[in-house]
Amino acid sequence: MTLRESIRKWLYGPTLTTTFRGAGAGLPFVTASNALQFTPIYRAVTVIATDIARLECEISSSEADSLFRNPSPYINAFDFRRAMTMNVLLYGNAFAVINRTQGGELAELIMLDPSSVSLDIVGPRPYYRTTAYGIVNADSMFHLRAPGLSGIWGESPIELCRTSIQLLGAQENMALRAYQNAGNPKIAIIHPSKLSAEAIAKIEADYLRYHSGSDNAGRPFIGMDNIRIERISSTIDDTGLAQARAFSIDDVSRIYGVPGHMLGQASSGNAYGSLEWMGRSYSDSCLAGWIACWAAEIQAKLCAPGETVYFDTDDVARPSMAEMYAALRTGVESGIITRNEAREMVDMPPLAGLDAPIVAKNMGLGGGTTNIGTDTSAEAGTVNDF
């Protein structure tokens, strides 16, 4: 069995496409197309996509760099990169047809709906089937992939982590139904006498008319004929909905690698130092992977061998002002950088006389005189002889 046949058998078929299972009984149906209606998912996806889109990218190929900065007459570079990243975060794959001139020069990138694209691996070379453009060769398809076992097709995080997201959706529906009923629990109306079906129906209708729905919140209940009320279900506070929602936000944080405080999760442990550490962790463990995904596809599909791609993450991983100035001071005082180089790093203009490195007075150069005495290291038999 060839490697290609093994991969095809492993993936249960000759064609790879994005599919979604049905929802379980009583659970909301969650897909990539509707997952953004849940606020933690929306926040996580848009945070990552926006950060990727705003990074400065430098490509050594002038042709590829020009295309990446102006991918199409219909969409600018920022919106293109953000939309592509959102697609891969939701569907597991993002596609753009690489349109070239008759001479083979790069012309534009045409983004496609992920659900309209499949990958065929039957023949000697894989190719893409698209609804809009028919068959597209692999070298003419810009394809971003989420992590997947095959390596050639991404798996949707929404599909893989469906249980957690359905739990989040169930919590949203529960809260909505509860507040539609003004947050009131289910009750039993108990009458001391046996009532006819008509009387029971009238009491129920009157109660629903005057006490159900958010418009009737706070309206008092007046019992007649020794009628009493007993609660037979919990209030919304008793159900632990707030704790469950907090857990679901943490789950979304784990799925996408976005720190909980960036999703609106409040925690007493989020002090300044820990928040700063989580910000750096977000850059290193979340954004870095998607940056590498973009860079690898750019090099493979838009660049010639030997050409490079560089994403500048300084804006995302920038340290605090105090840390930055402390590091610059250390670099200047140790002679590693000049004072004007330090000024350039904080976007300040150079000043005359600050282009030469300085040496602290407590750092001897060997054979000279310092503020702590004469250097005698070169003289045999002295205490400083080394």
Secondary structure, DSSP 8 states (H G I E B T S, - for coil): --HHHHHHHHTTSSEE--------TTS----TTTGGGSHHHHHHHHHHHHHHHHSEEEESSHHHHHHHHS-BTTB-HHHHHHHHHHHHHHHSEEEEEEEE-TTS-EEEEEEE-GGGEEEE-SSSS-EEEETTTEEEEGGGEEEEE---SSSSS---HHHHTHHHHHHHHHHHHHHHHHHHTTT---EEEE-SS---HHHHHHHHHHHHHHHSSGGGTT------TT-EEEE-S--TTTTTHHHHHHHHHHHHHHHHT--GGGGT---TT--HHHHHHHHHHIIIIIIHHHHHHHHHHHHHHTS-TT--EEEE-TTTS---HHHHHHHHHHHHHTTSS-HHHHHHHTT----TT--S----TT---SSSEETTEE--TTSTTSTT--
